[in-house]
Amino acid sequence: MAIELTLTEDEVEMLIDGLEVDMEGYVEAAKEARGNNNREDVATFTEAAERIAVMLKRLRALVGE
């Protein structure tokens, strides 16, 4: 399913900023989970960070970053 939105460049940049912060949180959470030998959480947080990275790439392409 695809959702179509009309956003300004500023709005896309705001989404990028928010997703970058969110991704950093997941990366840090994965590091902590790794330190606690919690493999399940490492996998979950790593997957979340990777999925955000994919979205960021698509959004950055829209604004020419």
C-alpha positions in Angstrom: 0.0 0.0 0.0 1.3 3.4 -0.9 0.3 6.7 0.7 0.7 9.9 -1.3 1.5 13.1 0.5 2.2 16.6 -0.6 4.9 18.1 1.6 7.0 21.3 1.3 10.8 20.9 1.2 10.9 22.4 4.8 8.4 19.7 6.0 10.6 16.9 4.4 13.7 18.4 6.1 11.8 18.4 9.4 11.0 14.7 8.9 14.6 14.0 8.1 15.8 15.7 11.3 13.3 13.8 13.4 14.2 10.4 11.8 17.9 11.1 12.3 17.3 11.6 16.0 15.1 8.5 16.2 17.7 6.4 14.3 20.5 7.5 16.7 18.3 6.4 19.6 17.9 3.0 18.1 21.6 2.7 17.4 22.4 3.6 21.0 19.8 1.1 22.3 21.3 -1.6 20.2 24.7 -0.9 21.6 23.3 -1.1 25.2 21.5 -4.3 24.4 24.7 -5.7 22.9 26.5 -4.8 26.1 23.8 -6.6 28.1 24.0 -9.7 25.8 20.4 -9.3 24.8 20.5 -10.6 21.3 16.7 -10.2 20.7 16.8 -6.5 21.5 20.0 -6.0 19.4 18.2 -7.5 16.4 15.0 -5.5 17.0 16.8 -2.1 17.5 19.2 -2.8 14.6 16.3 -3.6 12.3 14.6 -0.4 13.3 17.7 1.7 12.6 18.2 0.1 9.2 14.6 0.7 8.2 14.8 4.3 9.3 18.1 4.6 7.2 16.2 3.4 4.1 13.5 6.0 4.7 16.1 8.7 5.2 17.7 7.9 2.0 14.4 8.2 0.1 13.6 11.5 1.8 17.0 13.0 1.2 16.7 12.2 -2.5 13.6 14.3 -2.6 15.3 17.4 -1.3 18.6 16.8 -3.0 20.8 16.0 0.0 
